[in-house]
Structure formats: structure tokens, C-alpha cells
């Protein structure tokens, strides 16, 4: 009998795939040097720790730190983790990773679920060895407070500049561009603005103007967007186009995540005359204001009441008619009131319709990302299923991936001293411009495919609701913009049909309901 001693082979150390996350300056020139420095630092870290293999360096701009949805590179890193490309993340500090404690913890939990650990160098926190949620919360809260303090300082600065008349704007309106920090007329867009005023003063309605511009494929600031009634209305009522400025139409909330909301008197506003070069004369602007007022009065005469033709009976399909009883306004089915149909007795108070609308819009605005965001995303997915479009998008994605790899190679060549700073900046800029152009092509490919009109309408509704302030009293203009019809389900429920095909049911407040006669 032969006995052979088989010695146990030594374990081969597992290579840990490392993803480095950082934030770089939002200034394009500084960004290149900052990114190169980060790559140099993490390559050196990889060299000192042979158990790691650096997969990639993920770098977001510094300005996007308060909201994870705006951080493309962090989202790319999390996707790579879920795809099994990264085993461990390293980042300088908790505040570099996130300044919003809630979103930070959500991200950490999702990483833990896929077995990815994260190491915060500055705090010395390793999520693989410690109870991370307890430890991360404290520096996360501090980082969140730091972000709030920075935001407060910026708001104070804006407020003082508004009071002195020095503040201009952060994002120029269509027709303008920023040149050396000042608003300047952008002639190709300014010509469209002048034409809108000209068409309106000729007697053409706002929706018809939008139809004309869409038929002629006149681009908006972003080419995938179309013109709508509300965008023409915005142009005709924007005092910037006659050279003046009303400052603080919107303001940023005080808590994270920061949101811009419409200023309904919560903050002071400032009117600055001759703040920027005009696109149209004051005479033309005020003529458009007078015509809008005349038309508004005429429209009220045609549709005597706001709810005329809007309230529908689900039994016979007829509209509701208005009825005044002892000083209270009611609406009831026209067919039943005339004795022509035997519909169920449905009757609603006019004020109850408005109160129910406010309740509905408050909920819709609060959950718009889940409702509208999901619908829009599903439409985009449906569009992307088109074979031709899908192939084009796949080609663009491959080109973007190849260019991103080239950018990384160029950065590493610079880090290793093969490329000087000037050549690195030039080559990196060319590659980045190509990537941005491809991303624009990708958005166009998605927007041009499928039922484009429906998705644009939903996006328009989403834009309108993004500016809505919950708790706002009944807003007739908002009501007219987004409500297409209302089905009176019964004396206790109304089904609102919004633009974009969205239909939602809301209960009438109990104290405002009518009894069944």
C-alpha cells in the first residue's frame, strides 16, 4: 500500500477590485488638474496596497453634492457595484460621498446588499468592519449641516445683490446668453422671441403660435422639447424681453434636498428697470399685456363659468349645468335636470370642486416623481424598444464607453509624465466635447422614437408641478393649464383627467359633500 502526502497548497490572496469616488472642481480648467491629481493619488494607493486593483476613478463635479440624482458618476459607480465589477469603494470623507444623510444611508444599505464595502479615509470608517449606520450618521449629519450653512451663505449673498440691483441671473432665459457674466442677446433665439410677439399681436392665439413653431421645427433651448401654450405664455409675460427684471420669482428651500419653488409672497421680490439689453420694445411688451387682458375677458364671456363643459356625467356622458340655490352654486347632470335621462342623482358644490382639486394637486405634486417619473421612464423604455432606435442608442453607448476609456488613458499618460499639462488639457477637452455631443444625440434618439407628443405633454405637466407650492389656495390659471375634464363619479368622488392622459380620483371633503336626493 502506497501513501502519498499531498501538501495543502497555499491560498492565493484574492484581488479586491477597488472603485475610487471623488468630487472635483466645477471649473472646467481646475477640473482637469483635480481629476489628474485624484488618479495619481489612487494609483499610488493601489501600488502601496497590492491586494487592490483599481477599476476606475469616479469623479462628480463639486456643485452636485447635495442631491445624489444629479451625480452621474456616483450612480455609475453604484451600477458597477450591482453588476459585480467593484468589490470595495474608497472615498476621502463622508461629506465627499454625500451631504444628505438620508440618501447616504440608502446608498450604503444598497451597497451592503450586494456585498460591497466602503472606506471613508478621513473618518477611518470601514463599513465592512463596523456598524456603519450608527457611525456614518454623525459625520453625515455634520456634512449635511455644512451644506445647509453653505447654502444659507449663498442665499444671503444673492439677497444682498438683489437689494443693491447687482444680481443678474443664474440661467439666462431663451433669447439670451451669458457673456463675461452679463446677459447678452442671442440673436438666433431673439428672432424667435420677436416673432412670437409679432404673431400674437396679429391676433394668433398662444396654442396656434406653438403649433406654427412646432410645424416649422423651430428649436427651443433643448432641441428635444416642443413649444406649448404655457411656454408661449411665459415668453409673452417675461419682462426680461423688454429689458427689465423681476428678481426672486422663485426661491430655494431651506432644507435638503434643496428645491426651487415659486415665490408666492414668502420672500421679497425686487423689480430692476433696464437690467439687461432688450429684445423687444416696452411698447410691444405692454401691447401684448393689454391684448391678453382683452382676450381673457372675452374668453370669460364665451365660457361664462370656469367649470362650463368640464364636469361630465359617467352615466350619460353629458356635461353638468350650473344651479344657484339660496346663494350656493351647485352643478348637476344636464340630462337628468332636463328630464331627458335617468342618471343617478349626482350634484356637487362649486367650491367643493375647487377644494378637491387643491387636495388632488397637493398629492400629485408630492408624489410626482413616483407617478410622472415612472410614466415618463416607461415611455422612454417603450421608445427604446424600437429596433432601429435601439441599435442607434447601443452604438452611441459603445462610442461613449470607448471615449471614456480614451479619456482615462489620456489622464494616466499625464499622471505618468508622458503628456504635459497643455497637451493633456487639449486632448481631454476634445474627448469630453465628443462625449457631450453623443449624449445629446442619445437624448434626441430617445425623443424622436415612439409617441413623442404624449411624453412631451407628461414632461410639461411634470415641469408645471415642479413649481407648485403645496398648500397654495385654488389657482385658476393652474386649473386651466392642466385639467382637461372632470368625471363626477358620485357625490363623494371626482375623477380628474389631466393633460398627458393622467386620470386620478380624489374624495370630496366630507363637509363639502351633497346628500343624495
N, C-alpha and C positions, 0 to 999 in steps of 0.2 A: 504494500500500500504506500502510495506516494502522497505526502502532504506538502502543499505549496503555500508559502506565506505570501499573501497578496497584501502588500502595504497600501494603506489608505492614501490616496492622492491628496495633496494639499488643496484646500479650497481656493479657487481663483476669485480674487476680490471683484465684486460686482461694480461695474462702472455706473455711476449715477449721472443721469442726464440732467444738466442744470440749465434753467432759464433765468436770466437776469432781467429784472424790471427796474426802470429808472424814469425820471422825468427830466426833460431838457428844456432849455430856454425857448420861449415862443418867438424870439427874434431869430429870423432865418440865418443871419450870419453867425450869431452866437450858437445857434442850434447845431451847426455842423461841427464846431470845435468841441461843444459839450458832448455830443454823441461820440466823437472820436475818443475823447477822454474816458468816457464810460466804457467803451470797448477795450481800451488799453488797460483800464483798471480790472475788468472782469477776466480778460485774457491772463493777466498776471495772477489773479486769484486762482484760475484754473491750473496755472503752472505750479503754484505753491500747494495745491491740493489735488494730487494725482488721481484721487478717487472720483473726481468730477470730470465730465466732458461738457463743455459749454455748447448748448444747442443754438442759442441765439440771444441777442440783447434786444429787449422790447422797450422802446422809448416813446413816451407820450409828451406832448407839449405841456408846459407847466400850468397854463391857464385853464386846462380842462380838469384840474384835480378834484373839484368838489362834486362831480357827478360822473359815476362810472360809465353811464350810457354814452358819454361823449369821448371816452378814452378807447380809441380803436385798438391800440397796441395791447392794452391790458386785456381787452376782450379777446384779442388774437391769442394771447398767452394762455388764457383760461380755456379757449377752444383746443389749443395744442395739448394742454394737460388732459382734457377729456378724451382726446384722440390717442393718448398714450405716448406722446412724443417727449414729454417732460416729466421727470420724477420729483424734482425739487426746485423751488424758486428762492432766489436770493434778492433782497432789496435793501436799500440803505436804511430806511426807517419806516415806521408805521405811517407817518404823515406823507411819505413819498408814495406809499401804496394806496392810501385813501384818506380823505379828510371827513368822511361821513361814516360815523360809527356803525349805523345800521347796515349800510351797503357793504362795509368792510367785513362784518360778521357773516353776512350772507355769502360773500365770496369765499371766506375761509371755510365755511361749512361745506360748500360745493367742492372745494379742493380736497378737503378731508375725505369726502365720499369717494373720490376717485384715487385715493391713496397718495396724494401729492402734498408734501410738506413745504413750509415756507420759513425762511430765516430772516429776521429783521436785525441787521448788523448793529445799528445804533443802540437798540434796547437789549440786544443779546437774547431775543426771544426766538425759540425754535418750536414751532407748532407740533413737531414730531415727538418732543420730549416733555412738554408741559401742558397744563390745562389752559389752552390758548385763549379761550373765550374770556376767562377772568382776567388774564394778563393783558390781552390786547385792548380790552375795553377802556382801561385807564389812559394809556397813551393815545388811543383813538379819540377819546373824548377831548383830551388836550389839543390834539391836532384839529378836531372839529371846532373847538373854541378859537384856535388860531386862525382858521379860515374865516369864521364869523367876524373876528376882530379886523382882519384884512379887508373884508367886505364892507364893514362899518366905516373904515377909514376911507375907502374908495367912494362910498355914498356921501360922506361928509365933504370930500373933495369936489364931487360932482355938484352938490348942493351949493357950495360957495361959488363955484364957477358959474352956475346958473344965475345966482343972485347978482353977480357982477356983470353978467352978459357975455362972459368969455367962453362959456361952454358951447360947443357946436353940435356934434352928434357922434355917435359911435358907428352907426351903419348908415351910409347915405341912401336916401330914397332913390327909386328908379328915376333916371334922368340926371343924376349927379354922381360924382366920384370924388374921392379924397385925393388932393394933390398937395403935398407938403403940409399936411394937417389941416387944410382948408377945403371947404366944399367948392367944387368947380362943375360947370355944366358939361355933361357928357352928350355931345351933340347927336349921336345916332339915337339915343334914348329920348333926348329932349324933343326931337322931331315928333316922336310918337305922342308925347305929352301934349304938345301944341295941337296935334291932330285930334286928340280926344276932346279937348276944349272946343275946337272948331266944329267937330261933328255934333257935339251936344248943343251948342248954340245955334246950329242949323235946325234943331228940332228932333234929332235922332236920340232915341232912348238909350239908357245905360246898357241894357242887355243886348240891344241891337248893335251898339258900338263894340261890345265884347265879341259878338258873333262875327262882325266885319273883320276885326283884328285876328280872330282865330282862323277865319276862312283864308286870310292873306298870309297866315303863318308868321305873324309878327311876334317875335320872341319877347318873353318877359325876361327878368334878370336871370332866371334859370330857365333854360330853353325847354325843359320838360313840362313846365307849368303853362296853363292856359289862362285866358282872360275871362273874368266873371263879372256879374253885376256888381258885387261888392268891391272888386278891385278897381272898377271904373269909378264907383262912388268914392273910394279912398283918394283917387287922383283928383277928382273934382273938388274935394274938400280939404286938400292938403295945402296949407298956407305957405309951405316951403316953396311952392312953384311960383309964388308972386314975390318971393324974396324975404318973407318973414318966418318966424319960428315960434311955435308954442312948445315950451320945454316941459318935460316930465308928464307927457301923456300917459306913460307907463312908469312903474317903479318896481324895484326888485325887493322881494320879500326878505324879512329879517332872519329867517330860519332856513336850515338846509333841508333838502336841496333847494338852492335859490331859484325862484321862478319870477318871470316878469309878468305883472298883472296890470290891467287897465286902471288908471288913476281916476276914481270916482269921488274925489274930494278928500281922500285920506292924506294926500301930500299937497303942498303948494305948487302952483304952476306959474310959469313966467313967460310973458309974451315979448319977443325981441323983434323990433322992426328993422328991416334992411340987414338981416343977419347973414345973408348969402346972396350970390348973384341970382336974379330971377330968370325963369324960363318963359313966363307969360307976364303980361302987364297986370297991374292991380285992377284996371278997368275990366279986363276979360274975366279975371277971377271973380269979382263981385257980380258981374253979369250972370255968370254961371250959378252963383248962390241965389240970386233973385229968381232965375228960371226954375231952379229946384224947388223953391218955396211955392211958386205959382203952380207947378205941376203937382206938388204934394197936396195942395188944396183942391186941385181938380180931381185927383185920384180919390180923395175922400168923398167928393160929390158922386163919383161913379159908383164906388163901393161905399155906401153910406156908413156902414159899420165894419169894424175890423174883422169880425167873425163871419161876415156875409159870405156864403158859399164854402166855408171851411168845415163846418160841423156836418158830419154825414151820419145818416141812419143805417145801421148794419142790416136791417130787415128789408127795406125797400130801396135803399141806395140814394134817397132824396136828401137834399140839404135841409138844415134846420132853419126855422124862421124866428125872428125876434118878437118878444112879447113883453109889454110893460104892465106889471100888476102891482098896484099900491106902492109905486116908486121903486120897485125892484125889477131888474131886467132878467128875463128868462129866455132860453132858447129851446124849441121843441120841434119835432119832426113835422115838416111842411105837409106831407101826405096825410098823416094822422090828424093834424089840426084842421085840414080841409075836408076830412071825412072820406078821402079817396082811398086810404089804405087802412089795414087793421094791425098796424105795427104795435109792438109793446110800447107802453107809455114811458117814454124817456123825456126827461126835462132837466136842464141844468141851468144854474145861475151863471150869469156872465162873469161875475167876479170869481166864481169857483173855477172857471176855465183858466183864468189868468193865474190864480193861486196854484192850481195843479201844474200848469206849465212851469212855473218857477221851481216847484218841487222836482219835476222831471229833469229840468236843465241842471239843477244843482247836482243831482245824482249822475247825470250823463257827463258833466264836466269833471266830477270827482273820479269817475271810472273810465274816462275817455281812452286812456292808454290801453286798458284791457279790452274795451269794446271796439273802438275805432281802430286802435293799433292792430288788434288781431285781424279785423276785417281787411284792412289795407294790406297786412302781411300775407293773408290768404290769397288776395287778388294778385299780389306780386308773384306768389308761388304758382298760381294758375297761369299767369302770363309766361313765367319761365319754363312752363311745360311745353310750350310751342317748340317744335323740333329745331326750326331754323334759328329762332331766338336763343334757344338753349345752347346750340353749337357755338353761336357767336359769343355768348357770355362765357362759355367754357374756354374759348380761345383767348378772350380778354383776361380771364383769371390766370391762365397759364403765362400770358405775357407779363402781367403784373408780378407774378411769382418770380419769373426769370429776372425781371428788372430789379426786384427787391434783393434777389441773390447777388446781382451785379453790384448793387449799392453797398451791400455788406462786404464784398470783395474789395471794392474801392476803399472803404473805410479801413479795412485791415491792412491794405497796402500802405495807406497813410500812417497807420499806427506803427507799422514795422519800418517806417522811414523810407520806403521805396517811392512814395508820392509826396511831393512837397505840398504845403498848405494851399497854395494857389491852384495847382492842378487838381487837388482833391476837391476843393470847393467848386471848381468849374465842372468837373465830371459828375459830381454828386448832384449839382443843380440841374444838369441836363437830364439825368436819370429820373430825378424827382418830378420834373416837368412832364416827362413822358408818362409816368405813373398817374399823375393827376389827370392828364388828358384821357388816359384809358379808363379811369374811374368815371369820368364824365360820359364817355361812350357807353359804359356799362349801364349807367342810370338811364341813358337815352334808349338803349336796347330794351330795358325793362318797361319803360314808359310807353314805348311805341307798340308794344305787343299786347294783344287782348283788348278787353273792354276798357279802353283808356279813359273814356268820359266818366264812367262810374267811379273809378279810383280817384280821378281828379276831384270829383264832387265830394267824395268822402274826405279827401285831404283838405278841401276847402272848409268843410264842416269842422274838421279837427282843428284847423287854424283859428276859426272863429271861436270855438270853445276854449282854446288855449288862452284866449284873452279874457274870458268870462270870469268875473269875481263871484264866488258862491255867496248867496245871501243878498244879491242885488235885487232891488224891487223890480216889478214887471217892466221889461224893456220892449216897447212896441217894435223898435227897429230890429232887434234880435229876433223877435217872434216872426216878423215878416220875412226875415232873411232865411230862416231855417225850417219853418213849418210849412208843409205842403197841404196837409189836410188833417182833420181830427175825427176819428170814429167814436161816437158815443156808445160804448159797449153796453152800459146800463147806467142807472142813476148814481152809481158809485165808482165807475171807472171810465177813463178816457184813453184811447189809443192814439198817440201822436205819430204821424208819418212825416219824417224829416227828409230833407234833401239827401240824396245818396241812397234812397231806398230803405233807410233805417226806420223801423217801426217799434215803438216801446209803449207799454201800457203803464199808467200810473193811477193810483187810487185818489179819488177826490177827498179832501179833508172832510171828516165826519160832520163837523159843524157847518159845512157848506153844502151838504147834500140835500136834494129834494126828495120828498117821500113819493111813493108810488100811488097814484090816484086810481 
